[in-house]
């Protein structure tokens, strides 16, 4: 995205590094050469660009992209990189034109003894989701970064130790009252890991800062959250402590269940962001009854600081908008079906309930539901074509339909 002057300097080096990685990858990919590079073109029609209850504006967006990556196995180690860069141009609302990107890279490692782990880094940049309560109706670029390192000892036996650290960052170009930095540390023990059942118990500590935090002023009929009014700047710091119980159960080769139940205590220094104390967690079930059909069910209940960095389901989609809501509850069902070797389809339904705290300390809830349906056709190994349609509605403010078609050419 063409960045404003404040954000451009921060991301220019990342975009240049990503572009170099993509164009320098060899433009070939035999079966034993795990490199790929490609181009894509997408056209997307949005019926309600700003997700408003009145004065809906529709637009057509053209996205021209470059993609590439690698996946290398070096003995016991694995290195991977996947990246995309897209120039997004609006037909009517040219002031929203932007450049989006995503980058995911990492290292999975292990020693000849009982020590293993991984290092990962992901970064994304895009136009903000205007459906977030209080989001300004202007060009607003959101950039997220997530780096983590984990280590495990003893998992070839029935009992092991594990620990890790994370760094998370969110930056906006037009609403820096939501800019947030988080640091996480975890330590725990795990039993199993080599069979059908694996149990884990650990502690997790999170510290976060929102230096320019401004709470939303309570909405009124004449001044709903659609046109946000912000209170004074009140820098906020968050301290969160979790005791995590995790379960991974693979009853058969067709089914995998992952669950987390956490006793969470979250405190803020700003009075308008009340503390949270209670149970949070997640549950997911991936079921693949045949080579052609896969399904996934996800259920998450957690604060916005945590759900922002969670992806769920085998389609890897972002579960909720990037927000700092006091609490989000998300339920999602996905299905993917390979009709033939060249044709595949997917469908999804997602419902989320969010609890937002205003300046006075009053809480407001919001319910939103999304439906999605898509199809892909691969006439050759290098060419992929596809279309999708999605519908989103929020009970108190808007509904929108998003229709998209794309073509992709990849050298493998």
HELIX and SHEET records of a PDB file:
HELIX    1   1 UNK A    5  UNK A   24  1                                  20    
HELIX    2   2 UNK A   94  UNK A   96  5                                   3    
HELIX    3   3 UNK A  176  UNK A  178  5                                   3    
HELIX    4   4 UNK A  304  UNK A  307  1                                   4    
SHEET    1   A19 UNK A  35  UNK A  46  0                                        
SHEET    2   A19 UNK A  59  UNK A  74 -1                                        
SHEET    3   A19 UNK A  77  UNK A  90 -1                                        
SHEET    4   A19 UNK A  98  UNK A 110 -1                                        
SHEET    5   A19 UNK A 115  UNK A 127 -1                                        
SHEET    6   A19 UNK A 141  UNK A 153 -1                                        
SHEET    7   A19 UNK A 159  UNK A 172 -1                                        
SHEET    8   A19 UNK A 180  UNK A 192 -1                                        
SHEET    9   A19 UNK A 197  UNK A 210 -1                                        
SHEET   10   A19 UNK A 236  UNK A 252 -1                                        
SHEET   11   A19 UNK A 255  UNK A 268 -1                                        
SHEET   12   A19 UNK A 276  UNK A 287 -1                                        
SHEET   13   A19 UNK A 293  UNK A 302 -1                                        
SHEET   14   A19 UNK A 327  UNK A 338 -1                                        
SHEET   15   A19 UNK A 343  UNK A 357 -1                                        
SHEET   16   A19 UNK A 363  UNK A 377 -1                                        
SHEET   17   A19 UNK A 383  UNK A 394 -1                                        
SHEET   18   A19 UNK A 398  UNK A 411 -1                                        
SHEET   19   A19 UNK A  35  UNK A  46 -1                                        
SHEET    1   B 2 UNK A 311  UNK A 312  0                                        
SHEET    2   B 2 UNK A 317  UNK A 318 -1                                        
END                                                                             
